[in-house]
Structure formats: structure tokens, C-alpha cells
Amino acid sequence: MTLAFDEEGAREIERVYSTPDIVRQRDEVLALLAPRPGERILDVGSGPGFLLESLAAAVGPEGTVHGIDPSPAMNALAARRAGALPAVTLTLGGAESLPYPDDAVDAVVSTQVYEYVADIRRAFAELRRVVRPGGRVLLLDTDWDSVVWHVADRDRHARVMAAWEEHLVHPHLPTVWARLLEGAGFRVTAQVAIPILNPRLDEDTYSALIARTIATYVADRRGVTAEDGRAWLADVRGGDYFFSMNRFCILASAD
């Protein structure tokens, strides 16, 4: 079962997205996308609206920024953060059926979304439909095989991480997305890894927050018990703390 972002879950994601780790990630995404004044940009899975706010500043008064998200709770957070900006519009909906005309936007950006999408080919075809010829898409997702976490009990850690993969439809999407985007009519122009490194325990980091989410989620999945989750959380937080992972970006052109 994939994660569902109700009001409590949306607030937790908002907190994660406020950490210095994800602020740096967002800055790198913006640099790769390179939004320009006057552009029409779509953020698929716009979440709590941090990226919408930055995009609106980049496109200026002549541009437009569309945010779409399937979670009413996420859209409520985005509306409070960016909904009053004149460039921003918000819509409730999903990646597999985008409610926009053909060739409607100059660029699409999406972070931590397509790994949750069941019909990825349909979703990529929708991307190609709404992006004008010569436009571009920038996607960011995670391959959870890239995670390094210091733990004493490696066997339990492996079981917990295997159970955690159930929160995604495509836990290893970055390994195949170039082929899938090309099949949808895009030309891949760049692929980039954005690392997150937490070499010490700090409550205001991505890893400290996501560890709690993982420990709760894995209970009673793939033979992992709630006690296993609690013990795993104590393990990763104890001793010599170390966490790293890669986020992967792909930039493609709608030629």
C-alpha cells in the first residue's frame, strides 16, 4: 500500500520539505530546470507548495505556474503558502490524467511523484501531451537501493527496508525512466544524482524524520512486527550515526 497523505501526513511531509537537506535539493532542482520569466510551468504532485512559490518568483508576472496534487490536504497547504500568488493555480488531480490542453506548458517539474504512479506509461504520455514541442520535463525520484544507513543488525535492516519498499509502486524507477521517457517521445538530455548526507544525528534532517515514518509504516508488513520497527529505529539512531542516499534527476526535451 502506497503512502496516503491525509492532513497529518501532509503536515509531516511539509516538515520534511522544510529541512536543510530538502531545501538544498529544491535549489538544485530549480537550477536544473532553469525557469525563465514568462514561462508556463506545471508542477505535478505539487505537495505543500514550496516549489510553486519558487517557480512563481522565477516566471514573474507574465508567467503561470500550475500545481496539481491528488491530496486535498496537500493542496490546502499549498494554497496557504502560494495560492494567493497571481501566477499560481492549484488543481486536485493525478499524474495519469492531467486536466490541461495539449501543448499547454513550456516545462513540467515533478519531485518524488512518479515512483507512486501505477500506470507510468500513461503518465509519461500525458507529460508529452501537455508539454509544447521544444519544452522540457525535469523529474526527481529515489532508488532506495542507494540508501546507506549505519545499523548494528544488518538482517533486520534489510527486512525493514524491503517492507518499506511497499510504500512505492516503482521503488527503482530511476533505473528505467530514460527508456520510458524516450518511449513517450522525449529526448533525454541529462541525468544527475543529488546526494543527501547526514553524518550525525540531527532532528532537523531528512533521515531523522523519515526514519520515524519508516518505523511506523513497516509494522505488520512482510513479517516485520511493530517491535521490529521500534528496534530498528533505536538501532539507526544509536551508536555511530550515518545516513546517505541519492536522489536522481532526469531532464528531457519534448523534441
BAFI-720547 format. One record per residue (C-alpha): x, y, z. Coordinates in steps of 0.1 Angstrom, whole numbers, plus 2048, in hexadecimal, padded with zeros to 3 digits. Example, Ala and Ser with C-alpha at 12.3 -4.5 7.8 and 13.67 -1.06 7.14 Angstrom:
2
<xx: 87B	yy: 7D3	zz: 84E> .
<xx: 889	yy: 7F5	zz: 847> .
END
This chain:
255
<xx: 800	yy: 800	zz: 800> .
<xx: 80F	yy: 822	zz: 7F6> .
<xx: 810	yy: 83F	zz: 80E> .
<xx: 7F0	yy: 853	zz: 811> .
<xx: 7F4	yy: 878	zz: 81A> .
<xx: 7D7	yy: 881	zz: 831> .
<xx: 7D9	yy: 8A1	zz: 846> .
<xx: 7F2	yy: 893	zz: 85F> .
<xx: 807	yy: 883	zz: 843> .
<xx: 807	yy: 8A3	zz: 82F> .
<xx: 814	yy: 8B7	zz: 84D> .
<xx: 82F	yy: 89D	zz: 853> .
<xx: 83A	yy: 8A0	zz: 82E> .
<xx: 83A	yy: 8C6	zz: 832> .
<xx: 852	yy: 8C2	zz: 84F> .
<xx: 869	yy: 8AB	zz: 83B> .
<xx: 868	yy: 8C3	zz: 81E> .
<xx: 873	yy: 8DF	zz: 835> .
<xx: 893	yy: 8CE	zz: 840> .
<xx: 8B4	yy: 8DC	zz: 833> .
<xx: 8B9	yy: 8BB	zz: 81F> .
<xx: 89A	yy: 8C0	zz: 80A> .
<xx: 89E	yy: 8E6	zz: 807> .
<xx: 8C0	yy: 8DF	zz: 7F7> .
<xx: 8B0	yy: 8C4	zz: 7E1> .
<xx: 896	yy: 8DD	zz: 7D6> .
<xx: 8B0	yy: 8F7	zz: 7CD> .
<xx: 8C2	yy: 8DD	zz: 7B7> .
<xx: 8A1	yy: 8D3	zz: 7A6> .
<xx: 89A	yy: 8F8	zz: 79E> .
<xx: 8BD	yy: 8FC	zz: 790> .
<xx: 8B9	yy: 8DE	zz: 77A> .
<xx: 896	yy: 8E9	zz: 76E> .
<xx: 8A2	yy: 90D	zz: 769> .
<xx: 87F	yy: 91D	zz: 768> .
<xx: 87E	yy: 93E	zz: 754> .
<xx: 868	yy: 95D	zz: 757> .
<xx: 847	yy: 959	zz: 745> .
<xx: 847	yy: 933	zz: 743> .
<xx: 82A	yy: 91C	zz: 74A> .
<xx: 835	yy: 901	zz: 762> .
<xx: 822	yy: 8E3	zz: 770> .
<xx: 82C	yy: 8D3	zz: 792> .
<xx: 81E	yy: 8B0	zz: 792> .
<xx: 819	yy: 8A5	zz: 7B6> .
<xx: 81E	yy: 8C8	zz: 7C4> .
<xx: 81A	yy: 8BD	zz: 7E8> .
<xx: 81C	yy: 8D8	zz: 802> .
<xx: 825	yy: 8F3	zz: 7E8> .
<xx: 84A	yy: 8FB	zz: 7F0> .
<xx: 854	yy: 8F6	zz: 7CB> .
<xx: 835	yy: 909	zz: 7BF> .
<xx: 840	yy: 927	zz: 7D3> .
<xx: 863	yy: 927	zz: 7C4> .
<xx: 856	yy: 921	zz: 7A0> .
<xx: 83E	yy: 93E	zz: 7A3> .
<xx: 85B	yy: 955	zz: 7AC> .
<xx: 86F	yy: 948	zz: 78F> .
<xx: 854	yy: 94C	zz: 774> .
<xx: 849	yy: 96E	zz: 780> .
<xx: 828	yy: 980	zz: 779> .
<xx: 828	yy: 976	zz: 754> .
<xx: 82B	yy: 950	zz: 75C> .
<xx: 814	yy: 936	zz: 76A> .
<xx: 81A	yy: 919	zz: 782> .
<xx: 801	yy: 8FD	zz: 785> .
<xx: 802	yy: 8E5	zz: 7A3> .
<xx: 7EF	yy: 8C4	zz: 7A3> .
<xx: 7ED	yy: 8AB	zz: 7BF> .
<xx: 7D5	yy: 88F	zz: 7C8> .
<xx: 7D5	yy: 897	zz: 7ED> .
<xx: 7BC	yy: 8B2	zz: 7F9> .
<xx: 7D2	yy: 8B6	zz: 818> .
<xx: 7F0	yy: 8BD	zz: 803> .
<xx: 7DD	yy: 8D6	zz: 7EE> .
<xx: 7D1	yy: 8E7	zz: 80D> .
<xx: 7F5	yy: 8EC	zz: 819> .
<xx: 7FF	yy: 8F8	zz: 7F6> .
<xx: 7E3	yy: 910	zz: 7F5> .
<xx: 7EE	yy: 920	zz: 816> .
<xx: 812	yy: 922	zz: 80A> .
<xx: 80E	yy: 92C	zz: 7E5> .
<xx: 7E9	yy: 92D	zz: 7DC> .
<xx: 7E7	yy: 953	zz: 7DF> .
<xx: 804	yy: 959	zz: 7C6> .
<xx: 7F5	yy: 966	zz: 7A5> .
<xx: 809	yy: 94D	zz: 790> .
<xx: 7FE	yy: 92E	zz: 7A3> .
<xx: 7DF	yy: 918	zz: 79D> .
<xx: 7D8	yy: 8F8	zz: 7B0> .
<xx: 7C5	yy: 8D9	zz: 7A5> .
<xx: 7BB	yy: 8B9	zz: 7B5> .
<xx: 7C6	yy: 89C	zz: 79F> .
<xx: 7E0	yy: 881	zz: 796> .
<xx: 7FC	yy: 87B	zz: 77E> .
<xx: 7EA	yy: 862	zz: 769> .
<xx: 7D0	yy: 87B	zz: 75C> .
<xx: 7DC	yy: 89F	zz: 75B> .
<xx: 7BE	yy: 8B7	zz: 757> .
<xx: 7D1	yy: 8CF	zz: 73F> .
<xx: 7CF	yy: 8D4	zz: 71A> .
<xx: 7E9	yy: 8C6	zz: 701> .
<xx: 809	yy: 8DB	zz: 700> .
<xx: 7FE	yy: 8EF	zz: 71E> .
<xx: 81F	yy: 8F4	zz: 730> .
<xx: 843	yy: 8FB	zz: 729> .
<xx: 850	yy: 8E5	zz: 744> .
<xx: 846	yy: 8CB	zz: 75E> .
<xx: 857	yy: 8C4	zz: 77F> .
<xx: 84F	yy: 8A8	zz: 796> .
<xx: 861	yy: 89D	zz: 7B6> .
<xx: 85A	yy: 87C	zz: 7C8> .
<xx: 83B	yy: 874	zz: 7B5> .
<xx: 83E	yy: 85C	zz: 798> .
<xx: 84B	yy: 840	zz: 7AE> .
<xx: 828	yy: 840	zz: 7BC> .
<xx: 816	yy: 83F	zz: 79B> .
<xx: 807	yy: 81D	zz: 790> .
<xx: 804	yy: 822	zz: 76B> .
<xx: 825	yy: 833	zz: 764> .
<xx: 823	yy: 830	zz: 73E> .
<xx: 801	yy: 842	zz: 73E> .
<xx: 80F	yy: 85C	zz: 755> .
<xx: 82E	yy: 863	zz: 73F> .
<xx: 817	yy: 864	zz: 720> .
<xx: 803	yy: 87F	zz: 733> .
<xx: 823	yy: 892	zz: 739> .
<xx: 82B	yy: 892	zz: 714> .
<xx: 808	yy: 89D	zz: 70B> .
<xx: 808	yy: 8BC	zz: 721> .
<xx: 82C	yy: 8C7	zz: 71A> .
<xx: 830	yy: 8DC	zz: 6FB> .
<xx: 849	yy: 8D1	zz: 6E1> .
<xx: 86B	yy: 8DD	zz: 6EC> .
<xx: 860	yy: 8DD	zz: 710> .
<xx: 870	yy: 8CA	zz: 72C> .
<xx: 869	yy: 8B4	zz: 74A> .
<xx: 87D	yy: 8AF	zz: 76A> .
<xx: 875	yy: 892	zz: 781> .
<xx: 885	yy: 889	zz: 7A2> .
<xx: 87F	yy: 867	zz: 7B3> .
<xx: 892	yy: 84F	zz: 7CA> .
<xx: 8A0	yy: 82C	zz: 7C5> .
<xx: 8A0	yy: 81E	zz: 7E9> .
<xx: 8BD	yy: 807	zz: 7E0> .
<xx: 8D2	yy: 827	zz: 7E3> .
<xx: 8CC	yy: 82A	zz: 808> .
<xx: 8E9	yy: 825	zz: 821> .
<xx: 8E0	yy: 824	zz: 845> .
<xx: 8F6	yy: 81A	zz: 862> .
<xx: 8E6	yy: 7FE	zz: 876> .
<xx: 8F2	yy: 7E2	zz: 88C> .
<xx: 8D8	yy: 7C9	zz: 881> .
<xx: 8DC	yy: 7C6	zz: 85C> .
<xx: 8C3	yy: 7AA	zz: 858> .
<xx: 8A7	yy: 7BD	zz: 869> .
<xx: 8B0	yy: 7DC	zz: 855> .
<xx: 8AD	yy: 7C9	zz: 834> .
<xx: 88B	yy: 7BC	zz: 83E> .
<xx: 87F	yy: 7DF	zz: 849> .
<xx: 88B	yy: 7EF	zz: 828> .
<xx: 87A	yy: 7D4	zz: 814> .
<xx: 85A	yy: 7DA	zz: 826> .
<xx: 85E	yy: 800	zz: 821> .
<xx: 860	yy: 7FB	zz: 7FB> .
<xx: 83B	yy: 7F3	zz: 7FC> .
<xx: 833	yy: 818	zz: 800> .
<xx: 83C	yy: 81C	zz: 7DC> .
<xx: 830	yy: 80E	zz: 7BB> .
<xx: 852	yy: 812	zz: 7AB> .
<xx: 86E	yy: 812	zz: 7C5> .
<xx: 889	yy: 810	zz: 7AA> .
<xx: 87A	yy: 827	zz: 790> .
<xx: 89A	yy: 83B	zz: 788> .
<xx: 8AA	yy: 81C	zz: 77A> .
<xx: 890	yy: 81A	zz: 75E> .
<xx: 881	yy: 83C	zz: 759> .
<xx: 898	yy: 847	zz: 73C> .
<xx: 88A	yy: 82B	zz: 727> .
<xx: 866	yy: 832	zz: 732> .
<xx: 869	yy: 858	zz: 72B> .
<xx: 879	yy: 851	zz: 709> .
<xx: 85C	yy: 839	zz: 701> .
<xx: 844	yy: 856	zz: 709> .
<xx: 855	yy: 86C	zz: 6F0> .
<xx: 86F	yy: 87F	zz: 704> .
<xx: 894	yy: 883	zz: 6FF> .
<xx: 8A8	yy: 87E	zz: 71F> .
<xx: 8C2	yy: 89B	zz: 723> .
<xx: 8D0	yy: 895	zz: 746> .
<xx: 8CF	yy: 87E	zz: 764> .
<xx: 8DC	yy: 88B	zz: 785> .
<xx: 8E0	yy: 87C	zz: 7A8> .
<xx: 8D8	yy: 893	zz: 7C6> .
<xx: 8E7	yy: 885	zz: 7E6> .
<xx: 8D9	yy: 889	zz: 809> .
<xx: 8F3	yy: 883	zz: 824> .
<xx: 8EC	yy: 883	zz: 849> .
<xx: 90C	yy: 878	zz: 85A> .
<xx: 8FF	yy: 880	zz: 87D> .
<xx: 8DD	yy: 87E	zz: 88E> .
<xx: 8CA	yy: 89F	zz: 88C> .
<xx: 8A5	yy: 8A1	zz: 890> .
<xx: 8A2	yy: 8BB	zz: 874> .
<xx: 8AE	yy: 8A4	zz: 859> .
<xx: 89D	yy: 88F	zz: 83F> .
<xx: 8A9	yy: 86E	zz: 84D> .
<xx: 89F	yy: 875	zz: 871> .
<xx: 87B	yy: 87D	zz: 866> .
<xx: 877	yy: 861	zz: 84B> .
<xx: 884	yy: 847	zz: 864> .
<xx: 866	yy: 84C	zz: 87A> .
<xx: 84F	yy: 849	zz: 85C> .
<xx: 860	yy: 829	zz: 851> .
<xx: 85E	yy: 819	zz: 874> .
<xx: 839	yy: 81F	zz: 875> .
<xx: 831	yy: 815	zz: 851> .
<xx: 843	yy: 7F3	zz: 852> .
<xx: 830	yy: 7E5	zz: 86F> .
<xx: 81E	yy: 7C5	zz: 864> .
<xx: 82C	yy: 7C5	zz: 841> .
<xx: 841	yy: 7A9	zz: 833> .
<xx: 844	yy: 799	zz: 855> .
<xx: 851	yy: 7B8	zz: 866> .
<xx: 841	yy: 7BF	zz: 887> .
<xx: 83A	yy: 7E0	zz: 899> .
<xx: 855	yy: 7D6	zz: 8B2> .
<xx: 86D	yy: 7D0	zz: 895> .
<xx: 866	yy: 7F3	zz: 888> .
<xx: 86D	yy: 802	zz: 8AB> .
<xx: 88D	yy: 7EE	zz: 8AF> .
<xx: 899	yy: 7F8	zz: 88C> .
<xx: 892	yy: 81D	zz: 894> .
<xx: 8A6	yy: 81A	zz: 8B4> .
<xx: 8C2	yy: 809	zz: 8A1> .
<xx: 8C5	yy: 824	zz: 886> .
<xx: 8C4	yy: 840	zz: 8A0> .
<xx: 8DD	yy: 830	zz: 8B7> .
<xx: 903	yy: 82D	zz: 8B5> .
<xx: 916	yy: 83B	zz: 897> .
<xx: 8FB	yy: 84D	zz: 884> .
<xx: 8FF	yy: 84E	zz: 85E> .
<xx: 8E6	yy: 851	zz: 842> .
<xx: 8E9	yy: 858	zz: 81D> .
<xx: 8D4	yy: 854	zz: 7FE> .
<xx: 8D1	yy: 860	zz: 7DB> .
<xx: 8B4	yy: 872	zz: 7CB> .
<xx: 8B5	yy: 86F	zz: 7A5> .
<xx: 8AA	yy: 889	zz: 78C> .
<xx: 8A3	yy: 885	zz: 767> .
<xx: 89F	yy: 8A2	zz: 74F> .
<xx: 88F	yy: 89C	zz: 72D> .
<xx: 884	yy: 8B0	zz: 70F> .
<xx: 863	yy: 8AD	zz: 6FC> .
<xx: 873	yy: 8AE	zz: 6DA> .
END
